[in-house]
Amino acid sequence: MPQFKTLIVPITSVFPITHDTKGYHLSVPADYGYKAGQFVTVEIGIPQADGALKKAKRSYSIASSPTPHPDLLELCIKLTPGGIFTPWFLQYIKAGDEVTIQGPFGTFMLYDHDKPSAVHLISAGSGVAPVMGLLRDLTARKLEVPIRWISSNKTPADICYREEIHRIAAANPNVSIFETITRPDGTEWGGHTGRLTVDTLREWCVDISTSLFFICGPPEFVDAVIAELRALGIEAKQIRKEKYD
Ligand SMILES: Cc1cc2nc3c(=O)[nH]c(=O)nc-3n(C[C@H](O)[C@H](O)[C@H](O)COP(=O)(O)OP(=O)(O)OC[C@H]3O[C@@H](n4cnc5c(N)ncnc54)[C@H](O)[C@@H]3O)c2cc1C
């Protein structure tokens, strides 16, 4: 018996997150049983020139937390220009439509037996989705450990959930934020710039030997950050990753 479920679920709301990214709320049964950080696959039928519907299925991380929302999945979907799924999905899918989902999948999550002394949530671009779920979950469950939010984006306009992340940090002294922009030219950005380096990570990471590291984003970003964390002496078993292949 597969552990995952296949469900046809309604989209209850659609909202902008950035210039090229939208949020979607999907209504699921209250016993859906997902963990913050997991992902689902979403399947839709895309109309073709001959009128036929061509099925397309893609994976999307869950940006919501089951605490306090066990019956809601929030997806954070970024446009991939030239892609098959996202141009159609972002343009045409609206509240009231139904989609087929499978899941929840993945091991990018905190397990009950985890007792980290600190949690590092590291992301690039739309890789923010599952770490946002984890941040919301850790906050809702009031886990009393330092939470280091480390994010890399191309420009300030590409930062997802910025207001909420800063609101969470303002209300919770355990949460600290490091944001960097890799393409600052022409923006009003006064913060950190450039890619994450081993020096930045050394400065921002805490409890190196006893904490957990969650890294999500494009494969080259995830691999580069892991190489830098390993250079700091962090063990593979402390690192959980999700690559958006
Ligand atoms: C576990 C997991 C979780 C994920 N979570 C998220 C998430 O939360 N949010 C999110 O936005 N994404 C997420 N992704 C990525 C997502 O699954 C899709 O890969 C992404 O949305 C692109 O889908 P697409 O169909 O629009 O692009 P695709 O059609 O799959 O195209 C991908 C790339 O190939 C190029 N391409 C397509 N067709 C051609 C062609 N004929 N010739 C040359 N190049 C071509 C496109 O330009 C694009 O660069 C996740 C992926 C994984 C594996």
The ligand as an SDF file (V2000), in Angstrom:
LIG
                    3D

 53 58  0  0  0  0  0  0  0  0999 V2000
   10.8240   18.2640   -4.6180 C   0  0  0  0  0  0  0  0  0  0  0  0
   10.6070   19.4890   -5.5000 C   0  0  0  0  0  0  0  0  0  0  0  0
    9.9090   20.5670   -4.9800 C   0  0  0  0  0  0  0  0  0  0  0  0
    9.7250   21.7080   -5.7580 C   0  0  0  0  0  0  0  0  0  0  0  0
    9.0650   22.7700   -5.2220 N   0  0  0  0  0  0  0  0  0  0  0  0
    8.8900   23.8980   -5.9390 C   0  0  0  0  0  0  0  0  0  0  0  0
    8.2570   25.0470   -5.3630 C   0  0  0  0  0  0  0  0  0  0  0  0
    7.8590   25.0440   -4.1760 O   0  0  0  0  0  0  0  0  0  0  0  0
    8.0820   26.1460   -6.1410 N   0  0  0  0  0  0  0  0  0  0  0  0
    8.5300   26.1900   -7.4550 C   0  0  0  0  0  0  0  0  0  0  0  0
    8.3260   27.2190   -8.1240 O   0  0  0  0  0  0  0  0  0  0  0  0
    9.1590   25.1110   -8.0280 N   0  0  0  0  0  0  0  0  0  0  0  0
    9.3410   23.9790   -7.3140 C   0  0  0  0  0  0  0  0  0  0  0  0
    9.9440   22.8930   -7.8810 N   0  0  0  0  0  0  0  0  0  0  0  0
   10.2600   22.9270   -9.3280 C   0  0  0  0  0  0  0  0  0  0  0  0
    9.0040   22.4750  -10.1290 C   0  0  0  0  0  0  0  0  0  0  0  0
    8.7450   21.0960   -9.8800 O   0  0  0  0  0  0  0  0  0  0  0  0
    9.1480   22.6400  -11.6440 C   0  0  0  0  0  0  0  0  0  0  0  0
   10.3440   22.0130  -12.0480 O   0  0  0  0  0  0  0  0  0  0  0  0
    9.1470   24.0990  -12.0770 C   0  0  0  0  0  0  0  0  0  0  0  0
    7.9590   24.7340  -11.6160 O   0  0  0  0  0  0  0  0  0  0  0  0
    9.2510   24.2480  -13.6020 C   0  0  0  0  0  0  0  0  0  0  0  0
    8.1640   23.5910  -14.2150 O   0  0  0  0  0  0  0  0  0  0  0  0
    7.7480   23.9570  -15.7230 P   0  0  0  0  0  0  0  0  0  0  0  0
    6.9250   22.8290  -16.2340 O   0  0  0  0  0  0  0  0  0  0  0  0
    7.1810   25.3230  -15.8090 O   0  0  0  0  0  0  0  0  0  0  0  0
    9.1280   23.9710  -16.4790 O   0  0  0  0  0  0  0  0  0  0  0  0
    9.6850   22.7720  -17.4020 P   0  0  0  0  0  0  0  0  0  0  0  0
    8.8350   22.5920  -18.6050 O   0  0  0  0  0  0  0  0  0  0  0  0
    9.8700   21.5740  -16.5390 O   0  0  0  0  0  0  0  0  0  0  0  0
   11.0420   23.4010  -17.8520 O   0  0  0  0  0  0  0  0  0  0  0  0
   12.1720   23.4480  -16.9670 C   0  0  0  0  0  0  0  0  0  0  0  0
   13.3090   24.1150  -17.7170 C   0  0  0  0  0  0  0  0  0  0  0  0
   13.5330   23.5350  -18.9790 O   0  0  0  0  0  0  0  0  0  0  0  0
   13.4470   24.5200  -19.9990 C   0  0  0  0  0  0  0  0  0  0  0  0
   12.7870   23.9110  -21.1740 N   0  0  0  0  0  0  0  0  0  0  0  0
   11.5340   23.4570  -21.2520 C   0  0  0  0  0  0  0  0  0  0  0  0
   11.2840   22.9610  -22.4610 N   0  0  0  0  0  0  0  0  0  0  0  0
   12.4240   23.1160  -23.1720 C   0  0  0  0  0  0  0  0  0  0  0  0
   12.8140   22.7820  -24.4860 C   0  0  0  0  0  0  0  0  0  0  0  0
   11.9730   22.2050  -25.3380 N   0  0  0  0  0  0  0  0  0  0  0  0
   14.0820   23.0570  -24.8640 N   0  0  0  0  0  0  0  0  0  0  0  0
   14.9430   23.6420  -24.0040 C   0  0  0  0  0  0  0  0  0  0  0  0
   14.6410   23.9710  -22.7610 N   0  0  0  0  0  0  0  0  0  0  0  0
   13.3850   23.7130  -22.3450 C   0  0  0  0  0  0  0  0  0  0  0  0
   12.6060   25.6350  -19.4520 C   0  0  0  0  0  0  0  0  0  0  0  0
   12.8890   26.8760  -20.0520 O   0  0  0  0  0  0  0  0  0  0  0  0
   13.0360   25.5940  -18.0190 C   0  0  0  0  0  0  0  0  0  0  0  0
   14.2210   26.3120  -17.8280 O   0  0  0  0  0  0  0  0  0  0  0  0
   10.1950   21.7560   -7.1020 C   0  0  0  0  0  0  0  0  0  0  0  0
   10.8880   20.6430   -7.6230 C   0  0  0  0  0  0  0  0  0  0  0  0
   11.1050   19.5480   -6.8350 C   0  0  0  0  0  0  0  0  0  0  0  0
   11.8700   18.3840   -7.4120 C   0  0  0  0  0  0  0  0  0  0  0  0
  1  2  1  0
  2  3  1  0
  2 52  2  0
  3  4  2  0
  4  5  1  0
  4 50  1  0
  5  6  2  0
  6  7  1  0
  6 13  1  0
  7  8  2  0
  7  9  1  0
  9 10  1  0
 10 11  2  0
 10 12  1  0
 12 13  2  0
 13 14  1  0
 14 15  1  0
 14 50  1  0
 15 16  1  0
 16 17  1  0
 16 18  1  0
 18 19  1  0
 18 20  1  0
 20 21  1  0
 20 22  1  0
 22 23  1  0
 23 24  1  0
 24 25  2  0
 24 26  1  0
 24 27  1  0
 27 28  1  0
 28 29  2  0
 28 30  1  0
 28 31  1  0
 31 32  1  0
 32 33  1  0
 33 34  1  0
 33 48  1  0
 34 35  1  0
 35 36  1  0
 35 46  1  0
 36 37  1  0
 36 45  1  0
 37 38  2  0
 38 39  1  0
 39 40  1  0
 39 45  2  0
 40 41  1  0
 40 42  2  0
 42 43  1  0
 43 44  2  0
 44 45  1  0
 46 47  1  0
 46 48  1  0
 48 49  1  0
 50 51  2  0
 51 52  1  0
 52 53  1  0
M  END
$$$$
